[in-house]
């Protein structure tokens, strides 16, 4: 039976791909052998009330939690229940793949390094979970394992690399949680590398968006894998379950997830013109629902937000006890923000009080705060445009005297 299953899986995906042109979201579902009867599908959650700065309000989505983030700034543009810890299912594997990618970048792992499939990692020819179908006690390269995690959502691939990097899956979970803490994921706790159900295994929509942003920023060499539509390993071809990769050319990642407790989940990134948006949809009733709701959220986001350049002229900052009394402060780079369409951006400069020499060129000596309709929407550092050396003993003494008398 296991031999037959290995040849039925590619056929199932081929049929799914053929049907995709008529019904785009269909490929987001699990392979046919893994699908549940319609009667067992999760009921749709109550529409979550979203929060946004857009005057017309946020869209209504039948998901337990959802979020829209601007990639460049990390600003949350709209959300509903963004900090509620929920079962993330295979969205967990974004952290697994991220740790692999960072280990490759640092040299701790090599692309052609071999990873062994242990008894605990092996899928045993299962048709009840996502598998890369690594052979028991066989070996695969790290780069193949990475593709198996991202594209095929392989539980076996995730467990094998977890044991390889952390000594055990529990050891790897400690690495996952340490990285989550470093990234600022404050409502997340990982117990395993796969997202298989565990009462203590949770993540929030905001945290998953933070993780997605980190993957895009920090893993540029490997991020194109998240857009690959299929991967063949061990003579088994499996398709990426993110239906939007087949229907929206602006979408280039990231990950699907599904368990009975988590419902159908999807984290997506889309870039149109000069703006990239990240969406997170948690706990929808079907694969089609997660794809449709993501399309709705992306369409609403690109229609209601635009890039605005914050024009900030260089300013003069006073410096105490320096060979020069002042230094020019300016933005280190051009600064653009994502704002509701048609809204004006105002900026206010704030220089550090009691700035003293020495001041190094490029040092942060203040910030610019941007507001729109009276609400803060972002800030950027102001940096010194020149060195200011500390004055000599006698000059500093004179400056102390003049400061005392307010001159």
Order of alpha helices (4+ residues) and beta strands (2+ residues): alpha-beta-beta-beta-alpha-beta-beta-alpha-alpha-alpha-alpha-alpha-beta-beta-alpha-beta-beta-beta-alpha-beta-beta-beta-beta-beta-beta-beta-alpha
